């Protein structure tokens, strides 16, 4: 029997999620209880861009209390920097800008790139892609050409070193084992390359993003139901598909945002259709647990804006 078509996550659900986040914010730490703070802050800043003043107030409350000197992974540091940069873009302010620059520099230090990304690092490709995106975005928002140059070098490093020598497909990390890339690796690296395109205007980054998106589709795409599996099948790995945010943002949510952007940049309608199928596939999960699917809710809003030409 044919299943009824699923609807996209509704706008009312996004408003409800914002209201629920207000109750989750811990004023002492700037964190959201039981929720990915990175995903929550990016969601709130997106809402603020649409005129939601309460979302902006909540986001700024969280940002001003985010500890900047805690020991963190490179990926977590890059995520924190990304959120601060987005806040400056939305609300230019000397204090926010100073904090954002410090957060970007802390992410570079955590990655071991304080003197520039001139060697292969030992972080996953997901972290590598996220720092590329953060540096590229920071170069525009903070008017910092040095960050743009570092982002370009990091992009070249990723494309040069993070491929399987035999098959040429993306890997999660360098070294001897070089396990295959998962969804977060593809999605965040494509995200980074698209931010590099915006920062530099160099079309080569778009070409590589399109190539990797195609590889992601081939290796991880769920042709039957839409969306992407977390890892390629094989070597004892079972197919598994998730839409929720974890320590970072959702791989499927980021993939949906990438597809919407690729549709705009290339004019290829198939990218938008894939984004719609992905969002419909996870709509029931987002409806049941919106606060663990904030990146998917962001993507639904971006899709709506794209449809309206906003």
C-alpha positions as CSV (number, residue, x, y, z in Angstrom):
1,X,0.0,0.0,0.0
2,X,1.3,3.4,-0.9
3,X,2.1,5.6,2.1
4,X,0.5,9.0,2.2
5,X,2.9,11.9,1.4
6,X,4.4,13.5,4.5
7,X,4.2,17.2,5.0
8,X,7.1,19.5,5.6
9,X,7.8,20.6,9.2
10,X,5.3,23.5,9.7
11,X,6.1,27.0,10.6
12,X,4.1,26.7,13.9
13,X,6.6,24.0,15.0
14,X,9.5,26.4,14.6
15,X,7.7,29.0,16.8
16,X,7.0,26.4,19.4
17,X,10.6,25.3,19.4
18,X,11.8,28.9,20.1
19,X,9.3,29.2,23.0
20,X,10.5,25.9,24.4
21,X,14.2,27.0,24.2
22,X,13.4,30.0,26.4
23,X,12.6,27.6,29.2
24,X,15.8,25.5,28.6
25,X,18.3,28.4,28.8
26,X,20.5,28.3,31.9
27,X,21.4,32.0,32.7
28,X,24.5,30.9,34.6
29,X,26.2,29.0,31.7
30,X,24.4,30.2,28.6
31,X,23.7,26.6,27.7
32,X,20.4,25.0,26.8
33,X,19.5,22.0,29.0
34,X,19.2,18.8,27.1
35,X,19.8,20.5,23.7
36,X,22.8,21.0,21.4
37,X,23.7,24.6,22.3
38,X,25.3,25.1,18.9
39,X,22.2,24.0,17.1
40,X,20.0,26.0,19.4
41,X,21.9,29.3,18.9
42,X,22.1,28.9,15.1
43,X,18.4,28.2,15.1
44,X,17.6,31.3,17.2
45,X,19.9,33.5,15.1
46,X,18.1,32.3,11.9
47,X,14.8,33.1,13.6
48,X,16.1,36.6,14.5
49,X,17.0,37.2,10.8
50,X,13.3,36.8,10.1
51,X,12.3,39.4,12.7
52,X,11.9,37.3,15.8
53,X,13.2,39.7,18.5
54,X,12.7,37.2,21.3
55,X,14.9,34.8,19.5
56,X,17.6,37.4,19.2
57,X,17.4,38.2,22.9
58,X,17.7,34.5,23.8
59,X,20.6,34.0,21.4
60,X,22.5,37.0,22.8
61,X,21.8,35.9,26.4
62,X,23.4,32.5,25.6
63,X,26.4,34.0,23.7
64,X,27.3,36.5,26.4
65,X,27.6,33.7,28.9
66,X,29.3,31.1,26.8
67,X,32.7,30.2,28.5
68,X,35.6,30.9,26.2
69,X,38.4,29.2,28.1
70,X,37.1,25.7,28.7
71,X,39.1,22.8,27.2
72,X,37.2,21.7,24.1
73,X,37.6,19.6,21.0
74,X,38.5,21.4,17.8
75,X,35.1,20.7,16.4
76,X,33.3,22.1,19.5
77,X,35.6,25.2,19.4
78,X,34.9,25.7,15.7
79,X,31.1,25.4,16.3
80,X,31.3,28.0,19.1
81,X,33.3,30.3,16.8
82,X,30.7,29.9,14.0
83,X,27.9,30.9,16.3
84,X,29.7,34.0,17.5
85,X,30.5,35.0,13.9
86,X,26.8,34.7,12.9
87,X,25.8,36.8,15.9
88,X,28.2,39.6,14.7
89,X,26.7,39.4,11.2
90,X,23.2,39.9,12.7
91,X,24.1,42.5,15.4
92,X,27.4,44.4,14.7
93,X,28.8,45.3,18.0
94,X,32.5,45.9,19.1
95,X,32.1,43.6,22.1
96,X,30.6,40.8,20.1
97,X,33.2,41.2,17.4
98,X,36.1,41.0,19.8
99,X,34.6,37.8,21.3
100,X,34.1,36.3,17.8
101,X,37.7,37.0,16.8
102,X,38.9,35.4,20.1
103,X,36.6,32.4,19.5
104,X,38.0,31.9,15.9
105,X,41.6,32.1,17.1
106,X,40.8,29.6,19.9
107,X,39.4,27.2,17.3
108,X,42.6,27.5,15.3
109,X,44.6,26.8,18.4
110,X,42.5,23.8,19.3
111,X,43.1,22.4,15.8
112,X,46.8,23.1,16.0
113,X,46.6,25.7,13.2
114,X,47.7,28.8,15.0
115,X,50.4,29.3,12.4
116,X,48.2,28.3,9.5
117,X,46.7,25.1,8.2
118,X,49.9,23.8,6.5
119,X,49.8,20.2,7.5
120,X,47.2,17.4,7.8
121,X,45.6,17.4,11.2
122,X,44.3,14.5,13.2
123,X,40.7,15.7,13.5
124,X,37.9,14.2,11.6
125,X,36.8,15.6,8.2
126,X,33.7,16.9,9.8
127,X,35.7,19.2,12.1
128,X,37.9,20.1,9.2
129,X,34.9,21.2,7.1
130,X,33.4,23.1,10.0
131,X,36.6,25.2,10.6
132,X,36.8,25.9,6.8
133,X,33.2,27.2,7.0
134,X,33.9,29.2,10.1
135,X,37.1,30.8,8.8
136,X,35.5,31.7,5.4
137,X,32.4,33.2,7.1
138,X,34.5,35.1,9.6
139,X,36.6,36.6,6.8
140,X,33.5,38.2,5.4
141,X,31.7,39.2,8.5
142,X,34.8,40.4,10.4
143,X,36.5,41.8,7.2
144,X,39.5,39.7,7.9
145,X,41.5,38.6,4.8
146,X,43.8,36.5,6.9
147,X,40.9,34.2,7.8
148,X,40.0,33.9,4.1
149,X,43.5,32.9,3.2
150,X,43.6,30.3,6.0
151,X,40.2,29.0,4.9
152,X,41.5,28.6,1.3
153,X,44.6,26.7,2.5
154,X,42.4,24.5,4.7
155,X,40.1,23.8,1.8
156,X,43.1,22.8,-0.4
157,X,44.4,20.6,2.4
158,X,41.1,18.8,2.8
159,X,40.8,18.1,-0.9
160,X,44.5,17.0,-1.1
161,X,44.7,14.7,1.9
162,X,41.3,13.4,2.8
163,X,40.7,11.0,0.0
164,X,41.2,7.2,-0.2
165,X,44.4,6.5,-2.3
166,X,42.7,3.6,-4.2
167,X,39.2,4.8,-4.7
168,X,39.5,8.6,-4.4
169,X,36.5,8.7,-2.1
170,X,36.4,10.9,1.0
171,X,37.7,9.5,4.3
172,X,37.0,10.5,7.9
173,X,40.5,11.0,9.0
174,X,44.1,10.6,7.7
175,X,46.7,8.2,9.0
176,X,47.0,4.5,8.4
177,X,43.5,3.3,8.8
178,X,41.7,6.1,6.9
179,X,38.1,5.0,7.6
180,X,35.4,6.0,5.1
181,X,33.7,9.3,5.5
182,X,30.3,9.5,7.2
183,X,27.5,11.9,6.6
184,X,28.8,14.6,8.9
185,X,32.1,14.5,7.1
186,X,30.5,15.0,3.7
187,X,27.9,17.5,4.8
188,X,30.3,19.8,6.8
189,X,33.0,19.7,4.2
190,X,30.5,20.7,1.4
191,X,29.2,23.4,3.8
192,X,32.8,24.6,4.2
193,X,33.4,24.7,0.4
194,X,30.2,26.6,-0.2
195,X,31.3,29.2,2.4
196,X,34.6,29.4,0.6
197,X,32.8,30.1,-2.6
198,X,30.9,33.0,-0.9
199,X,34.1,34.4,0.6
200,X,36.4,34.1,-2.4
201,X,34.1,34.1,-5.5
202,X,36.2,31.2,-6.9
203,X,34.0,28.8,-8.8
204,X,36.4,25.9,-8.3
205,X,35.0,25.6,-4.7
206,X,31.5,25.1,-6.2
207,X,32.8,22.5,-8.6
208,X,34.3,20.5,-5.7
209,X,31.1,21.0,-3.5
210,X,29.0,19.6,-6.4
211,X,31.4,16.7,-6.8
212,X,31.3,15.8,-3.1
213,X,27.6,16.2,-3.0
214,X,27.3,13.7,-5.8
215,X,29.6,11.3,-4.0
216,X,27.5,11.7,-0.8
217,X,24.4,10.9,-2.8
218,X,25.9,7.7,-4.3
219,X,27.4,6.4,-1.0
220,X,24.9,7.5,1.6
221,X,21.7,8.5,-0.1
222,X,18.4,6.7,0.8
223,X,16.8,6.4,-2.7
224,X,13.6,4.8,-1.2
225,X,12.7,7.3,1.5
226,X,15.0,10.3,1.1
227,X,17.7,11.7,3.3
228,X,21.1,10.1,4.0
229,X,22.5,7.2,6.1
230,X,25.1,8.0,8.7
231,X,27.8,5.7,7.2
232,X,28.2,3.5,4.1
233,X,27.2,-0.1,4.6
234,X,29.9,-2.7,4.8
235,X,32.5,-4.1,7.2
236,X,29.7,-5.0,9.7
237,X,28.1,-1.6,9.5
238,X,24.3,-1.6,9.3
239,X,22.5,1.2,7.5
240,X,21.4,3.8,10.0
241,X,19.7,7.1,9.4
242,X,19.3,10.0,11.9
243,X,18.0,13.5,11.8
244,X,18.8,14.7,15.3
245,X,21.4,17.2,16.4
246,X,24.2,15.7,18.5
247,X,27.2,17.5,20.0
248,X,27.3,19.4,16.7
249,X,24.6,20.0,14.2
250,X,22.7,17.3,12.4
251,X,24.3,15.8,9.3
252,X,21.0,15.4,7.6
253,X,20.0,18.9,8.6
254,X,23.3,20.3,7.2
255,X,22.8,18.3,4.1
256,X,19.4,19.8,3.6
257,X,20.8,23.3,4.0
258,X,23.6,22.5,1.5
259,X,21.0,21.2,-1.1
260,X,18.9,24.3,-0.8
261,X,22.1,26.4,-1.4
262,X,23.2,24.3,-4.3
263,X,19.8,24.6,-5.9
264,X,20.2,28.4,-5.7
265,X,23.8,28.4,-7.0
266,X,23.4,26.0,-9.9
267,X,19.7,26.4,-10.8
268,X,19.3,22.6,-10.6
269,X,15.9,21.9,-9.4
270,X,16.9,18.3,-8.4
271,X,18.8,19.7,-5.4
272,X,15.7,21.3,-4.0
273,X,13.6,18.2,-4.6
274,X,16.2,16.2,-2.6
275,X,16.0,18.7,0.2
276,X,12.2,18.5,0.2
277,X,12.3,14.6,0.3
278,X,14.8,14.7,3.2
279,X,12.7,17.1,5.2
280,X,9.6,15.1,4.6
281,X,11.4,11.9,5.7
282,X,12.3,13.4,9.0
283,X,9.1,15.5,9.6
284,X,7.5,13.0,12.0
285,X,10.7,12.9,14.1
286,X,10.9,16.7,14.1
287,X,7.2,16.9,15.1
288,X,7.7,14.6,18.1
289,X,11.0,16.1,19.3
290,X,11.6,19.5,17.7
291,X,14.3,20.5,20.1
292,X,16.5,17.7,19.0
293,X,15.9,18.5,15.3
294,X,16.6,22.2,15.3
295,X,18.9,22.1,12.2
296,X,16.2,20.3,10.2
297,X,13.8,23.0,11.3
298,X,16.3,25.7,10.1
299,X,16.4,23.9,6.8
300,X,12.6,23.9,6.5
301,X,12.7,27.7,7.1
302,X,15.4,28.2,4.5
303,X,13.4,26.1,2.0
304,X,10.3,28.3,2.7
305,X,12.3,31.4,2.1
306,X,13.8,30.0,-1.1
307,X,10.3,29.2,-2.4
308,X,9.1,32.7,-1.6
309,X,12.2,34.3,-3.2
310,X,13.2,35.9,0.1
